[in-house]
Amino acid sequence: MLSLDEIESSARLVHTAMPPTAQYAWPLLARRAGCEVWVKHENHTPTGAFKVRGGVVYMDRLKRNRPETRGVVSATRGNHGQSIALAAARNGLSATIVVPHGNSVEKNAAMRAFGAELIEAGHDFDAAREVAMRLAGEGGLSMVPSFHRDLVAGVASYALELFHGAAALDTVYVPIGLGSGICGTIAVRDALGLATRIVGVVSTEAPAYALSFAAGKVVATNSADTMADGMAVRGPDAEALDVILKGAERIVQVSDAEIGAAMRAYYEDTHQLAEGAGAAALAALLQERDRFRGKRVGLILSGGNVDRPVYRRILEET
């Protein structure tokens, strides 16, 4: 999907907007999981999530290839929207972001702070995306998808940093929303010629990619009702699924209860804030811990943007 030259070029562009994030091996997580655990801290980006990397690359190429563009529109549950708002402002473009009703209050506030015009419409991400596509046609705005080759090229930079910083990983767990993160990780693994296994993670309440992986074709679901809003997707992207089918080892489903337990584990073992999707990789490792005794495993902590009332409730659970 991506050459090493393109990945490295995209990484250099990303690093004009942010430094590389850290990857650490945490001893208490290792004790909990029974293996060496390397965490890629995408909760430490300027937007608190990995998506910013893709936005920087996508918007730079959009501005160079279509200099007449004056504004963009996109749909999100929050992290993608922050990425687009930040990157649009860097390139002198307006950004209109559509979120579903009941979206994260704090993510909404962050998107507005980055300069986005926020519109609430639809009952979930897929419904909000339909509204965004209509607005693009009506307002002459450029529609920014949630999955695109340029977005993948940008987010692939975190995998490049991880594989250089934590060599010889047996397996890397990656949460799946629409798929840019796992596709970027697969692309870097392949470009570097590594043997690392890539495992996707979805919610049991939003299992479309797991169902599609098992069927070998796109399988949509009627709902995606999970606390891990970054994984709350009903309709898989066909291009992303093709990459995942060819490059992923398997897809693991984790429950909201397992995700909550992983969020607490991150806090207890590392004092790191992880949102639901950000904790999903750890939840999957803990579910499968018997596979990895004595091995080296990477986890993508994809973001830390969770509303305070939600996080407080999760921390208080046992």
Residue pairs with C-beta under 8 A, 6 or more apart in sequence:
1 149
1 152
1 183
1 186
1 187
1 243
2 149
2 152
2 153
2 156
2 184
2 187
2 188
2 191
3 191
4 191
4 192
6 153
7 153
7 156
7 157
7 160
7 187
7 188
7 191
8 160
10 57
10 153
10 154
10 156
10 157
11 156
11 157
11 160
11 161
13 56
13 57
13 60
13 154
14 53
14 56
14 57
14 154
14 157
15 157
16 56
17 46
17 52
17 56
17 86
17 87
17 90
18 45
18 46
18 52
18 53
18 56
20 157
20 161
21 40
21 41
21 42
21 44
21 45
21 158
21 161
22 41
22 44
22 165
23 38
23 39
23 40
23 41
23 161
23 162
23 165
23 166
23 298
24 38
24 39
24 41
24 270
25 36
25 37
25 38
25 39
25 166
26 37
26 39
26 269
26 270
28 268
28 269
28 270
29 37
29 39
29 265
29 269
29 270
29 282
30 36
30 37
32 265
32 269
32 286
33 282
33 285
33 286
33 289
33 292
33 297
34 289
34 290
34 292
34 293
34 294
35 285
35 289
35 292
35 293
35 294
35 295
35 296
35 297
36 295
36 296
36 297
37 285
37 297
37 299
38 162
38 166
38 169
38 296
38 297
38 298
38 299
39 270
39 272
39 282
39 298
39 299
39 301
40 158
40 161
40 162
40 298
40 299
40 300
40 301
41 272
41 301
42 49
42 50
42 158
42 278
42 300
42 301
42 302
42 303
43 49
43 272
43 273
43 274
43 275
43 278
43 301
43 302
43 303
43 304
45 52
45 53
46 52
46 86
47 79
47 82
47 83
47 86
47 110
47 114
47 305
48 79
48 82
48 110
48 303
48 304
48 305
49 79
49 82
49 83
49 230
49 275
49 278
49 302
49 303
49 304
49 305
50 79
50 155
50 158
50 181
50 300
50 302
50 303
51 79
51 80
51 82
51 83
51 155
51 180
51 303
52 82
52 83
52 86
52 87
53 83
53 154
53 155
53 157
53 158
54 80
54 83
54 148
54 150
54 151
54 152
54 153
54 154
54 155
54 180
55 80
55 83
55 84
55 86
55 87
55 88
55 151
55 154
56 83
56 86
56 87
56 90
56 154
57 150
57 151
57 153
57 154
58 84
58 87
58 144
58 148
58 150
58 151
58 154
59 72
59 84
59 87
59 88
59 90
59 91
59 93
60 87
60 91
61 150
62 69
62 72
62 91
62 142
62 144
62 150
63 69
63 91
63 92
63 93
66 142
69 93
69 142
70 93
70 94
70 140
71 88
71 93
71 94
71 95
71 96
71 139
71 140
71 141
71 142
72 84
72 88
72 93
72 94
72 95
72 96
72 141
72 142
72 143
72 144
73 95
73 96
73 97
73 98
73 132
73 135
73 136
73 139
73 141
73 142
73 143
73 144
74 80
74 81
74 84
74 95
74 96
74 97
74 98
74 132
74 143
74 144
74 145
74 146
75 81
75 97
75 98
75 99
75 125
75 128
75 129
75 131
75 132
75 146
76 82
76 84
76 97
76 98
76 99
76 111
76 125
76 128
76 146
77 99
77 100
77 103
77 104
77 107
77 125
77 229
77 230
77 232
78 99
78 103
78 104
78 107
78 108
78 110
78 111
78 229
78 230
78 305
79 107
79 230
79 302
79 303
79 305
80 146
80 177
81 97
81 99
81 107
81 111
81 116
81 118
82 107
82 110
82 111
82 114
82 305
84 95
84 97
84 116
84 144
85 95
85 97
85 111
85 114
85 115
85 116
86 114
86 115
88 94
88 95
88 115
88 116
89 95
89 114
89 115
94 115
94 117
95 114
95 115
95 116
95 117
96 116
96 117
96 119
96 132
96 135
96 139
96 141
97 111
97 116
97 117
97 118
97 119
98 119
98 120
98 121
98 122
98 128
98 129
98 131
98 132
98 135
99 107
99 108
99 111
99 118
99 119
99 120
99 121
99 128
100 120
100 121
100 122
100 123
100 124
100 125
100 127
100 128
101 120
101 121
101 122
101 123
103 120
103 229
104 229
104 305
104 306
104 307
105 307
106 305
106 306
106 307
106 308
107 305
107 307
108 118
110 305
111 118
112 118
119 131
119 135
121 127
121 128
121 131
122 128
122 129
122 130
122 131
124 223
124 224
124 232
124 234
125 224
125 229
125 232
125 233
125 234
126 224
126 233
126 234
126 235
129 146
132 143
133 143
135 141
136 142
136 143
145 151
146 177
146 178
146 180
146 237
147 178
147 179
147 180
147 183
147 237
147 239
147 240
148 180
151 180
152 180
152 183
152 184
152 187
153 184
154 184
155 180
155 181
155 184
156 183
156 184
156 185
156 187
156 188
157 184
158 181
158 184
158 300
159 172
159 184
159 185
159 187
159 188
159 189
160 188
162 169
162 172
162 298
162 300
163 169
163 188
163 189
163 192
163 194
163 196
166 296
166 298
168 296
169 196
169 296
169 297
169 298
170 196
170 197
170 292
170 295
170 296
170 297
171 196
171 197
171 198
171 199
171 249
171 292
171 295
171 297
171 298
172 185
172 189
172 196
172 197
172 198
172 199
172 297
172 298
172 299
172 300
173 199
173 200
173 201
173 252
173 280
173 281
173 282
173 284
173 285
173 297
173 298
173 299
173 300
174 181
174 182
174 185
174 198
174 199
174 200
174 201
174 281
174 300
174 302
175 181
175 182
175 200
175 201
175 202
175 228
175 230
175 231
175 277
175 278
175 280
175 281
175 300
175 302
176 182
176 200
176 201
176 202
176 209
176 231
176 233
176 244
176 251
177 230
177 231
177 232
177 233
177 277
178 233
178 236
178 237
178 240
179 209
179 236
179 237
179 240
179 241
179 243
179 244
180 240
181 300
181 302
182 198
182 200
182 240
182 243
182 244
182 248
183 240
183 243
183 244
183 247
185 198
185 300
186 198
186 243
186 244
186 246
186 247
186 248
187 243
187 247
189 196
189 198
189 247
190 247
196 298
197 249
198 247
198 248
198 249
199 248
199 249
199 250
199 251
199 252
199 284
200 209
200 210
200 213
200 244
200 248
200 250
200 251
200 252
201 231
201 251
201 252
201 253
201 254
201 280
201 281
201 283
201 284
202 208
202 209
202 210
202 231
202 251
202 252
202 253
202 254
202 280
203 224
203 226
203 228
203 231
203 232
203 253
203 254
203 255
203 256
203 259
203 280
204 226
204 253
204 254
204 255
204 256
205 223
205 224
205 225
205 226
205 232
205 255
205 256
206 221
206 223
206 224
206 225
206 226
206 228
206 231
206 232
206 233
206 234
207 221
207 253
208 219
208 220
208 221
208 224
208 233
208 234
208 235
208 236
209 233
209 236
209 241
209 244
209 251
210 251
210 252
210 253
211 219
211 221
212 218
212 219
212 236
212 241
213 241
213 244
213 245
213 248
213 250
213 251
216 245
217 241
218 235
218 236
218 238
218 241
219 236
220 234
220 235
220 236
221 234
222 234
223 234
224 231
224 232
224 233
224 234
225 232
226 232
226 256
226 259
226 276
227 256
227 259
227 260
227 276
227 310
228 256
228 259
228 275
228 276
228 277
228 279
228 280
229 275
229 276
229 277
230 275
230 276
230 277
230 278
230 302
230 303
231 276
231 277
231 280
244 251
252 284
252 287
252 288
254 262
254 280
254 283
254 284
254 287
256 276
258 283
258 286
258 287
259 276
259 279
259 280
259 283
260 276
260 279
260 314
260 317
261 283
261 286
262 274
262 279
262 280
262 282
262 283
262 286
263 274
263 275
263 276
263 278
263 279
263 306
263 311
263 314
263 315
264 314
264 315
264 317
265 279
265 282
265 286
266 272
266 273
266 274
266 278
266 279
266 282
266 301
267 273
267 274
267 315
272 301
272 304
273 304
273 306
273 311
274 282
274 301
274 303
274 304
274 306
275 302
275 303
275 304
275 305
275 306
276 306
277 302
277 303
278 301
278 302
278 303
278 304
279 301
280 302
281 299
281 300
281 301
281 302
282 299
282 301
285 292
285 297
285 299
